[in-house]
Amino acid sequence: MTNNDNIEMNLDSLSAKDVPITLDTMTLDALSKMPVDIFDNIYLGETRPHSLILCIDVRGFSDFMCSYEEKTVFSLIKSFTSNLLSCINQFGYNCSYYKLLGDGALVIWDKLDGTAIKEAVDIFQTYMEFSHEELFKPYKNLSLGGALVLDTVYKYEISAEASQLKYRDYVGYGINLACRLQNLAAGGELIVCKKLVDIGAVYAKKKTEPETLEKLKELKGLKPEDKDSLYLYNGINPKILSIFKVLSLKM
């Protein structure tokens, strides 16, 4: 099946009328990764021990909302989220799940491999550059920061009886870690977790500002080993594919 093929599906649970809807395969693929499940792909209690989690967020957005009129804020956030969605669908084609978070996003790959890391980095770098050169150009205090984490996640799905919609989500320490670490990233910085550095998947340099390290130690809900050091992404190990062929991941 090619990306130009069309698939006809009947979304009974979403419409009062029995109206067939024709969607191309790229659209179907994108829908399968969103929080609302229209395909009945139920997964209950699935554990993914080696998942890659990317969390990105706008620096300075709270001050921006306080400083500009609602029309300006809504215009920017609509452009930001629509372009971010396009970026994720284009550069994160193999991701398992994504959730837009207003001025940021959470993207998850169920399995860590070279493709997942490359896609995660491509999403961050591409959108960071686009935001800097286009969206944020009139607003000097806005920038993009993020965190990339390797850890276990749990997949689950629930249904709302009244609407018959199924909602799927992920939970896990790695998601909490990514969301907390991204707060410590300055504009243009991608923080990576110690596990990614230890297995040799990425190159990184330590973030050494005393004030930032003090904030790291004050974060709640983190394991002691994740409070010792902060690592900034500094490139993908070019031997990553061969590494994953022989690597035995142990959490």
N, C-alpha and C positions, 0 to 999 in steps of 0.2 A: 504494500500500500504506500503510495507517495503522498507528499504533503498537499498535492493538488486534488486528491480524492475527496469526495464529499460523503458524509455519512448522515443518514436520515434517522432522527430519533424522536421519540414521543415522550415529552416531559409531562406526564399526567399529573404528577404531584405538584407541579409549579403553575398549572394553568387550569382554569375551569372548563376550558374547551379542549377537545381532542384534536389538537392541531399539530401536525408534524413540523419539526424544525430541522432544517438542513444546516449542518455545521461542517466546516473543513477540518481535517485531522489536526492541524496546528491549534485550532481553537479548542477542540476536544481535549487535546493533550494539556493545554493550559488550564482548562476547567477541572481536570482530574487532580490538579495540585492545589486547588483552592480549598478554604475551610468548609464550604457547603458541598456535600456529596450528593450529586444528582445521578450518580451511576450505581448506587447501592454497593459500593466497594467497601463492605463492612470489615473493619479490622478491630478486634477487641483484644487488648492486652499484648500487642506485639512489642517486642523489645528489639531495639537496634543498638548493639553494643559499640559500634564504631562509626557514629554519625558525625557529619561535619555541619556546623551551625554558623551561619553568618548573620550578624546583627549590625545594621547601619542606621545612623541617626543624624539629624541636622544639628550642628552646633549653633547656638545663639537663637534658636527659634522662639523660645519663650519671650526673650527681650524683643524680638521682632514683632510678635503679636501685640505686645504692649505699646509699641512705638508707631504702628501703622494702622490705618483704618481697616475695617473688616473686609471691604472690597478688595484691597490690595493683598491682604493675608489670604483670602479665599482664592484669589486668582493665582497666587504663587503656589499654594499647596495643591491646587488642582493640576497645575502644570507639572509640579514636582512628582506627584503620585502617578499621573498618567505616563510620564516619560520613564519613571522608575519601573513601572509595570512592563513597559515595552523592553526595557533593558534586561530585566529578569527573564522574560520570555525568549529574548534573543540570545543572551550570553549564558543563561542558566538552564539550557534546554533539558539537561538531564537531572535537574533538581527534583526532589520528591514532594516538596511542599513549600508554599510561601504564604506569608500573611503581611499585608500592608498595615503599617502602624501610624498612619497620619504623616508625620514628618520622618518616617523611617520604615524599615521592613525587617522581617525575619525570614531567612531562607535556609532550608534544611535539605541535605543530601543523606539518604538513609545509609549509604555505604561510602566509606572513605577510599578514594583511589586518586590517581593522577588527574583524571578528568574532573572530578569533583573539586579538587583544590584549584585547578586552573580556572574553572567556571566561577568559583567564589571570588577569586582575585580579579578576574576580568570584570565581574559585575561591579565590584567596589571601585576599581581603578577607572573604568569607563565612566561610571556615573559621577565619581568624584571630579573627574576632568570636565565632564559636560556641565555639571552644576557650577563649577568655578568659572568656566568660560562663557556660559550662557545664562542659566537661571539666576545665579547669585551675583552676577556682575554689577547690578545696580545697588546691591546690599552687601557692603564690605564685611559686615559682622557675621554673615552666614557662611558655613562651610560644612563638609561632610566628614564624619569620623565613623569608625567601626571596629568590630572585633570578630575574630575567627577562632572557633573552638572545636576540639575533637572530644567527644564524650558519648555516653550512653543516653538514648532518648526512648521514651515510651509512647507508642501510638495508640490512640483510642478514638472511639466514635460514639456519639450519643444521638438520640432522636427526640424531637419535640412533638409530642402526640398531637397537639392541636394543628400544627402546620404540616406534619408528616415529613418535614425536612430533617436530614441527618447532618450533624455537624461534627467534623473531625478536627482533632488537635493533637499536639505533642506536648509532653511535659518531660522534665528531667533536669538534673543539676547543670548539665552543659548549657541549657537554654538560659538558666538564671545567671550562669557565669558569663556568657556572651553579652547579655543585657547589662550586667554590671560593669564589665570591662570596657565596653564601648563608651561609657560615660567618662572614662579616663583618657580617651584618645582625643588629641587635639585635631583641629581641622586638617584633613589630608592624611591622617595617621590610621593605620590598620593594626590593632593589637592582636597578637596571636598567642594562644595558650602554650604553656610549657610542654604539653604532650606533643604538639606538632613540631616543636623545636627538638625535643629529645629523640624523636624517631627519624629526624633528618629530612622531613618532608619540605620544610622551608628554611631559609636563612633568616636570621633575625638579629637585631641589636637590642641591648637592654636600654630601657627608658630610665634615666637616672635622676630626673628632677626630684629633689627631696620632698617638695610639697605634694607631688603626684604620688610618690611612694607612700607618703603618710596617709593619703586618701585611700590608697589600696589597702593598707593595714586596717583601716577603720570600716571597710565594707563588711556588711553582715551577710551570713549565709554562704561564705566561701570556705573551702578547705584550707588548712594551714599552708600546704604546698603552693596554693595559688595566690597567697598573700606575700610571698617572699620577693618575687621579681616580676617586672613587666617587660614584655618582649614586643618590639615593633617589627612588622613584616619588612623584609629586605630582599625578597626574591624567592622564587621556587627552585628547589634543588633540581638541576637538569637530569639527574639520575633517578628521578622520582618513580618512573615506571618500573625500572628494574628493582628499585627498593621494595615496591609493593608486591612484586612477584615472590620475594623471599622473606618478606617481613611477617613476623608473627606478632600481631597486636595483642597486648595484654594490658587490661585496665587495672 
